[in-house]
Amino acid sequence: MKISRTEIPANHVRSLVWQGDTLVDWVAGGATFFLDGKSKPSRVNWAYPFDAACATPDGGYAVIYQRCGTKALVLRDGKLLRELNRSFYHAHAYEYPICIWRAEDGRTLIAHCPENYCQIDVEDADTGVRLTQGERKPADFFHSRLMVNANGTRLLSAGWIWHPLSAVIYYDISEALRNTEHLDSLDSTAPASRNVSLAEEDSACWQTAERVLLGGGSEEDSVLDPEDAAIEPRLHARGIAVYDVVTRTYVKSFVLGEVAGRMMPIGEEQAVCFCGHPRLISLESGEVLSRWDDLDTGKTASSIIWNATTPPLATDAANRRFAVYNDGKITVIQIDPSE
């Protein structure tokens, strides 16, 4: 395995998103940082406390937003296209639910919750036309950390229900565009999801087009039902589980001993966990293969973050690298398992 580290001098970075082999701070008006250490400043000031961003891979479209606020802006080629809002309800406690991606038909789509905390809508990024019109009766769920798989066919929501209890829901995007009631359901979950006796699903990310990595919370199981205890493999507290959303089965699971928090897959055999500090984990044994204790990636695990400090972090699973901003520099970690 070969792991390389690059440090880029930078100041006042507010967000990070990969755009090819460069890093862009869309919140700071599109300031750009290059892997050779050079940077290109921006003169744009959005005059609002935005602190996070997501974008299409080519940077043609971006969304900047306030993690625990209600306001977002859609940008096209770095210029303001339109404003977005979400429900005020508990918005100060958990992360803004939003993601942007290229659809199979070439359109750029945005998923977010403009009407209600529990209702996901899909819009055309260019026009703002809502593609999920119709009578809606969404189930009671606080959607957050929306994420689309690499081929744009499935959407996950790593949010929570009132207790609070973290959980992850999955949706088929084509079905959602045909039948909006699909987005109102909580039926597509892992077998042990939302079971108050078992581990919370604090975090999730797509490992493949059909499999996800689930990260367990810190609360220990309080199993009362023998049938619940018999579910194996399954997600455990401070563990990771690989779950197939098509077959609706767990593939494998193990206990880490530390909360995973946000994750990024490194192929199908490894993953990086970001709660506290980055750690490279074997998905075969749970062994920590490498760690970077000098890098602060924030202590948040679930989508409920309150006022927690979240250092700007950009992940690039396709190229097996991540970047984080701490103390006047951006650190880029490149992982090549095959070498």
C-alpha positions in Angstrom: 0.0 0.0 0.0 1.2 3.5 -0.9 -0.1 6.5 1.0 1.1 10.0 0.0 0.5 13.4 1.7 0.4 16.8 0.2 0.0 20.1 2.0 -1.3 23.3 0.4 -1.0 26.6 2.2 -4.4 28.2 2.6 -6.3 30.7 4.8 -9.9 31.1 5.8 -11.1 28.1 3.9 -14.9 27.7 4.5 -15.7 24.6 2.3 -14.0 22.1 0.1 -15.2 20.2 -2.9 -13.1 18.2 -5.4 -13.2 19.4 -9.1 -10.9 17.1 -11.0 -7.5 17.5 -9.5 -8.3 20.8 -7.8 -10.1 21.7 -4.7 -12.7 24.5 -4.7 -14.1 26.6 -1.8 -17.5 27.5 -3.2 -18.6 29.2 0.0 -15.6 31.6 -0.4 -16.8 32.4 -3.9 -15.0 29.7 -5.8 -11.4 30.0 -4.5 -9.4 27.2 -6.1 -6.5 25.2 -4.7 -4.1 23.2 -6.8 -2.1 20.1 -5.8 1.2 21.8 -6.6 0.5 24.2 -3.8 -0.7 27.1 -5.8 -4.1 28.8 -5.4 -6.4 31.1 -7.1 -8.5 33.5 -4.9 -12.0 34.7 -5.6 -13.5 38.2 -5.3 -17.0 37.0 -4.7 -18.6 37.5 -1.2 -21.9 35.8 -0.6 -22.5 38.0 2.6 -24.1 35.2 4.6 -22.7 32.6 7.0 -22.8 29.7 4.6 -20.4 26.9 5.7 -20.8 23.9 3.4 -21.1 23.1 -0.3 -21.7 20.3 -2.7 -21.2 20.3 -6.5 -21.2 18.4 -9.7 -17.8 16.8 -10.5 -17.1 19.4 -13.2 -18.0 22.3 -11.0 -20.7 23.5 -13.5 -23.3 23.5 -10.7 -22.8 23.9 -7.0 -24.9 24.5 -3.9 -23.7 26.4 -0.9 -25.7 26.2 2.3 -25.6 26.6 6.1 -25.3 23.2 7.8 -27.7 24.1 10.6 -29.6 26.8 8.9 -32.4 27.2 6.4 -30.8 28.9 3.5 -29.0 27.6 0.4 -27.9 29.1 -3.0 -27.7 27.2 -6.3 -24.8 28.4 -8.4 -24.2 27.8 -12.2 -20.7 28.5 -13.4 -20.0 30.2 -10.1 -22.9 32.7 -10.4 -26.1 32.8 -8.4 -28.9 30.9 -10.2 -31.5 30.9 -7.4 -32.1 30.5 -3.6 -33.4 27.5 -1.7 -34.9 27.1 1.7 -35.8 24.3 4.1 -38.2 24.0 7.0 -37.2 25.8 10.2 -38.2 22.8 12.3 -35.2 21.8 14.4 -33.0 23.1 11.6 -30.5 24.4 14.2 -29.8 20.8 15.4 -29.1 18.8 12.3 -27.5 19.0 8.9 -29.2 20.5 5.9 -30.6 17.7 3.6 -29.3 18.4 0.1 -27.4 16.8 -2.8 -26.8 17.5 -6.4 -26.0 15.1 -9.3 -26.1 14.4 -13.0 -29.0 12.2 -14.0 -28.7 9.5 -16.7 -30.5 11.7 -19.2 -28.0 14.5 -18.7 -30.0 16.8 -16.5 -28.6 18.1 -13.3 -30.9 17.4 -10.4 -31.2 18.5 -6.8 -32.8 16.6 -3.9 -33.7 18.6 -0.8 -36.6 19.3 1.5 -38.1 22.7 0.6 -41.6 22.1 2.0 -41.3 19.9 5.0 -38.5 18.3 7.1 -39.9 14.9 6.2 -40.6 15.4 2.5 -37.8 14.9 -0.1 -38.4 16.7 -3.4 -36.3 16.5 -6.6 -35.9 19.5 -8.8 -34.2 20.4 -12.1 -31.2 22.5 -11.1 -31.4 24.8 -14.1 -35.1 25.7 -14.0 -36.2 24.9 -10.4 -39.1 22.8 -11.9 -40.1 20.3 -9.3 -40.2 16.8 -10.7 -42.0 15.2 -7.7 -45.3 16.9 -8.0 -48.5 15.4 -6.6 -50.3 14.7 -3.4 -47.8 13.9 -0.7 -48.2 12.1 2.6 -44.6 11.7 3.9 -43.8 9.5 6.9 -42.4 11.3 9.9 -38.6 11.3 9.4 -36.0 14.1 9.6 -34.1 13.7 6.3 -30.4 14.6 6.3 -27.1 13.8 4.6 -28.7 13.0 1.3 -26.3 11.1 -1.0 -26.7 9.6 -4.5 -24.7 6.6 -5.7 -22.0 7.0 -8.3 -24.3 6.1 -11.3 -27.2 8.3 -10.1 -29.8 5.6 -9.6 -30.3 5.5 -5.9 -30.6 8.0 -3.1 -30.0 7.5 0.7 -31.0 9.7 3.6 -29.0 9.4 6.8 -31.4 11.2 9.2 -33.3 10.5 12.3 -36.7 9.9 13.9 -38.0 11.5 17.1 -36.3 10.0 20.2 -33.9 11.0 18.7 -32.8 7.8 16.9 -30.6 7.8 13.8 -31.5 5.7 10.8 -30.9 5.4 7.0 -33.6 5.2 4.3 -33.0 4.2 0.6 -34.9 5.3 -2.5 -34.8 4.3 -6.2 -34.6 7.6 -8.1 -36.4 6.4 -11.3 -39.3 5.1 -9.2 -39.4 8.3 -7.2 -39.8 10.3 -10.5 -42.5 8.0 -11.7 -44.3 7.7 -8.3 -43.8 10.5 -5.7 -45.3 8.3 -3.0 -42.1 6.3 -3.1 -40.3 9.2 -1.5 -42.9 9.3 1.3 -42.2 5.8 2.5 -39.7 4.5 5.1 -40.1 0.8 3.9 -36.6 0.4 2.4 -34.3 0.1 5.3 -31.9 -2.5 6.8 -33.7 -5.2 8.9 -32.5 -3.8 12.2 -33.0 -0.2 11.3 -35.1 2.0 13.7 -35.0 -0.8 16.3 -34.5 1.1 19.6 -32.9 -1.9 21.2 -30.1 -2.2 18.6 -27.4 0.1 17.3 -28.3 3.4 15.7 -27.3 4.0 12.1 -25.4 7.1 12.7 -23.8 7.4 9.3 -23.8 5.9 5.8 -22.1 6.2 2.4 -22.4 4.3 -0.9 -19.7 1.6 -1.3 -21.0 0.5 -4.7 -24.1 1.3 -6.7 -26.0 -1.2 -4.6 -24.1 -1.5 -1.3 -23.7 0.9 1.5 -21.4 1.2 4.5 -23.4 1.8 7.7 -21.7 3.3 10.8 -23.0 2.4 14.3 -23.5 4.9 17.1 -21.9 4.8 20.5 -24.9 3.6 22.5 -24.7 -0.1 23.4 -27.4 -2.6 22.4 -30.2 -3.2 24.9 -31.5 -6.3 23.3 -34.7 -7.7 25.0 -36.1 -9.8 22.2 -34.1 -13.0 21.4 -35.1 -12.6 17.7 -33.4 -9.2 17.6 -30.2 -10.6 19.1 -30.2 -13.4 16.6 -29.9 -11.1 13.6 -26.3 -11.6 12.3 -24.5 -10.1 10.6 -25.9 -6.7 11.6 -24.7 -3.3 12.7 -23.3 -3.0 16.2 -22.5 0.0 18.4 -19.1 1.5 17.3 -19.1 -0.8 14.3 -19.5 -0.9 10.5 -21.9 -3.1 8.5 -21.9 -3.6 4.7 -25.5 -3.7 3.5 -27.0 -4.5 0.1 -30.0 -2.4 -0.6 -31.2 -4.6 -3.5 -31.2 -8.0 -1.8 -32.0 -6.2 1.6 -29.4 -8.2 3.4 -26.3 -7.5 5.5 -23.1 -8.7 3.8 -20.7 -8.4 6.7 -20.2 -6.5 9.9 -17.6 -6.0 12.6 -17.0 -3.8 15.7 -14.3 -1.1 15.5 -14.1 0.1 19.1 -14.5 3.7 17.9 -17.4 5.4 16.3 -16.9 5.6 12.5 -18.8 8.8 11.8 -18.6 10.0 8.1 -17.0 7.4 5.9 -15.4 7.1 2.4 -14.9 3.7 0.7 -11.5 2.7 -0.6 -12.7 0.0 -3.1 -14.6 -2.8 -1.5 -11.9 -3.9 1.1 -11.1 -0.7 3.0 -12.7 2.6 4.1 -11.7 5.8 5.8 -13.6 6.8 8.9 -13.6 10.5 9.9 -15.0 10.9 13.4 -12.4 12.8 15.3 -9.4 12.0 13.1 -9.2 10.0 9.8 -8.5 6.3 10.1 -8.0 3.8 7.3 -10.0 0.6 8.2 -9.9 -2.9 6.8 -13.4 -4.1 5.9 -12.3 -7.7 6.3 -11.0 -7.5 9.8 -11.8 -4.1 11.2 -8.1 -3.5 11.8 -6.9 0.1 11.7 -4.3 0.1 8.8 -3.3 3.8 9.2 -4.4 6.8 11.1 -3.8 10.6 11.0 -4.2 11.8 14.6 -2.8 15.2 13.7 -5.7 15.9 11.3 -8.9 17.2 12.8 -12.0 16.0 10.9 -14.6 17.0 13.6 -16.2 14.9 16.3 -19.6 14.6 14.8 -21.0 11.1 14.1 -24.7 11.4 13.2 -26.5 14.2 11.3 -27.4 15.8 14.6 -24.5 18.1 15.1 -25.8 21.3 16.9 -23.0 23.8 17.0 -20.1 21.4 16.5 -17.1 22.6 14.6 -16.9 20.8 11.3 -13.6 21.4 9.5 -13.9 21.6 5.7 -13.6 18.1 4.3 -13.7 16.8 0.7 -13.8 13.2 -0.2 -13.1 11.6 -3.6 -13.9 7.9 -3.4 -13.3 7.3 -7.1 -9.7 8.5 -6.8 -9.2 7.2 -3.3 -8.3 10.5 -1.7 -9.5 13.1 0.8 -8.7 16.6 1.8 -9.2 18.5 5.1 -8.5 22.1 6.1 -6.8 22.7 9.5 -4.7 25.6 10.8 -3.7 27.4 7.6 -3.3 24.5 5.3 -5.2 21.9 3.3 -3.9 18.4 3.7 -4.5 15.9 0.9 -4.2 12.2 1.6 -3.9 9.8 -1.4 -4.3 6.1 -0.8 -3.2 3.5 -3.3 -4.0 0.0 -1.8 -2.6 -2.0 -4.8 0.9 -0.6 -4.5 
